[in-house]
Amino acid sequence: MKTRAAVLAGPGKPFEITELDLDGPKDGEVLIRYVAAGLCHSDLHLTDGDLVPRFPIVGGHEGAGVIEEVGTGVTKVAPGDHVVCSFIPSCGTCRYCSTGRQSICDMGAGILNGTMPDGTFRFHGGGEDFGAMCMIGTFSQYATISQYSVVKVDDWLPLETAVLAGCGVPTGWGSAVYAGGVRAGDTVVVYGIGGIGINAVQGARHAGAANIVAVDPVAFKREKALELGATHAFGDADEALAKVMELTWGQGADQALVTVGVVEEGVVGAAFNAIGKGGTLVVTGLAHPEKLTIHVSGAVLTLFEKTIKGTLFGSANPQYDIPRLLRLYDQGKLDLDALVTRRYTLDQVNEGYQDMRDGKNIRGVIVHEH
């Protein structure tokens, strides 16, 4: 079949809307009609050269839609099911899935190559193969993807909102609750209030943090953080540090969560200084893999027993946590509606990303037209 998709041909280039040929589902695969796709900063890492995929590639790794067709051997879903895609597949049987760490499933090894688990492609055009970002390529009207990339959700949920549970919500929420281990009464600092950081704020609030300090240079984002659970918000890391020390009587924060769009050495250093003895620094944001962005005092790390750790997908388990978080939303205990600043058509994808760069959006969402 044919599908319209937003494609990246190489680094430094904008998305181009292209009609592609799409293969049908093979064994273990499903055909999905995407309803919505989130505009996440990780796709900008491809255009900016921080992550180097195989080009050309269909963008988008936050998606929700309806299953149209299933291949042989598919047991997880059936045609008509509403699903949210996980940008990290989970096979359920590898060493990591079987020990409750689906976020680092071995099947995710090829997500920047854009191939299916068997190493082949489903998007084609002009005599060449097109990859799919994170094996799902949500900036396409339709896609053929692995059943291990989909999670069935309640069919009464609005997919143009539930789509956020495919990346930003669990990544941010889990950065606080799982990777950070936030507990009742803790003091938490969140650096960067975008689609991930705002959910780190919500996660810290759910966990019972006494003080949640948001740091972002954009006033609109600081205001949104205060609306969704932050107790204090600052545009500058030094101001935030002074407040943290005041709030904790000089002991420092329990957790510092780095959720900025591009991680630099300065923000990591600020976060490290903000945590006290026994504190945890969680690095969720990305930078170029070859760039060394963590430089701290080894003596302080040892003497203060501080912890620095990375997290992918918020160390959450997609098959469990996506439905779990959406149930919290359904019960009014997790705000997803307030996260969507603006909706776009597929043709407006570059405009949506420019709005992100300009600090206008917490989260933009593409609503597909069919």
QUIWOHU-V767208 format. One record per backbone hydrogen bond with DSSP energy under -1.0 kcal/mol. CO is the residue of the C=O (numbers start at 1). NH is the residue of the N-H. E is the energy in kcal/mol with one decimal. If there is no record, write none. Layout:
co,nh,e
CO,NH,E
CO,NH,E
//
This chain:
co,nh,e
1,22,-2.9
3,20,-3.1
4,141,-2.0
5,18,-3.0
6,59,-2.1
7,16,-2.5
8,57,-2.1
10,13,-1.3
16,7,-3.0
18,5,-2.6
20,3,-2.0
21,124,-2.4
26,29,-2.2
28,147,-2.5
29,71,-3.1
30,145,-2.5
31,68,-3.0
31,69,-1.3
32,143,-1.8
33,66,-2.1
35,368,-1.9
36,64,-2.0
37,366,-3.6
38,40,-1.0
40,43,-1.3
41,45,-1.2
43,47,-1.1
44,48,-2.7
45,50,-1.2
45,51,-2.0
47,12,-2.6
56,131,-2.4
57,8,-2.8
58,133,-3.0
59,139,-2.6
60,138,-1.6
62,38,-2.0
63,85,-2.9
64,35,-2.7
64,36,-1.9
65,83,-2.6
66,33,-2.8
67,80,-3.3
69,31,-2.9
71,74,-1.3
72,28,-3.1
78,81,-2.2
81,67,-2.5
82,153,-2.6
83,65,-2.2
84,151,-1.8
94,98,-2.6
96,101,-3.1
97,100,-1.8
101,104,-1.8
102,105,-1.7
105,108,-1.9
106,109,-1.7
108,111,-1.6
110,114,-1.2
111,134,-1.7
112,54,-2.2
114,132,-1.1
116,119,-2.6
120,116,-3.0
122,23,-2.4
123,130,-2.5
124,21,-3.2
125,128,-1.6
128,125,-2.3
131,58,-2.9
132,135,-2.6
133,136,-2.2
133,137,-2.0
139,6,-2.8
141,34,-1.9
143,32,-3.0
145,30,-3.0
146,149,-1.9
147,150,-1.1
148,90,-2.0
149,86,-2.6
151,84,-2.3
154,157,-1.5
158,161,-1.7
158,162,-3.0
159,163,-1.7
161,164,-1.7
162,165,-2.2
163,166,-1.9
164,167,-1.1
164,169,-2.2
166,87,-1.2
167,171,-2.3
168,172,-2.2
169,173,-2.9
170,174,-2.5
171,175,-1.3
172,176,-1.2
173,177,-2.8
174,178,-1.5
174,179,-2.5
175,180,-1.2
176,182,-2.3
183,186,-2.1
186,210,-1.8
186,211,-1.9
187,254,-2.4
187,255,-1.7
188,213,-3.2
189,257,-3.2
190,215,-2.6
191,259,-2.3
194,198,-2.3
196,200,-1.5
197,201,-1.9
198,202,-1.6
199,203,-2.5
200,204,-2.5
201,205,-2.2
202,206,-2.5
203,207,-2.1
204,209,-2.4
205,208,-1.2
208,185,-2.9
211,188,-3.0
212,231,-2.1
212,232,-1.9
213,190,-2.9
214,234,-2.8
215,192,-3.0
218,222,-1.8
219,223,-2.4
220,224,-1.9
221,225,-2.1
222,226,-2.0
223,227,-1.8
224,228,-1.7
225,230,-2.8
232,214,-2.8
234,216,-2.4
236,240,-2.0
237,241,-2.4
238,242,-2.1
239,243,-2.0
240,244,-2.6
241,245,-2.4
242,246,-1.7
243,247,-2.9
244,248,-1.9
245,250,-2.9
248,251,-1.4
253,276,-2.6
254,280,-2.4
255,189,-2.1
256,282,-2.7
257,191,-2.9
258,284,-2.3
258,285,-2.0
264,268,-1.5
265,269,-2.3
266,270,-2.2
267,271,-2.2
268,272,-2.5
269,273,-2.1
270,274,-1.3
271,275,-1.2
274,253,-3.1
276,279,-2.2
279,307,-2.3
280,256,-2.2
281,309,-2.7
282,258,-3.2
283,311,-1.5
286,263,-2.1
288,291,-2.2
297,301,-2.2
298,302,-2.1
299,303,-3.3
300,304,-2.4
301,306,-1.5
304,278,-2.9
307,281,-3.4
309,283,-2.8
312,315,-1.8
313,316,-1.6
317,320,-1.3
317,321,-3.7
318,322,-1.8
320,324,-1.5
321,325,-2.9
322,326,-2.0
323,327,-2.0
324,328,-1.7
325,329,-2.0
326,330,-2.4
327,331,-1.7
328,333,-2.9
329,332,-1.7
336,339,-1.4
342,365,-1.9
344,367,-2.9
345,348,-1.3
346,349,-1.6
348,352,-2.5
349,353,-2.0
350,354,-1.9
351,355,-2.2
352,356,-1.6
353,357,-2.3
354,358,-2.1
355,360,-2.6
356,359,-1.6
363,341,-2.1
364,39,-2.7
365,344,-2.8
366,37,-2.3
//
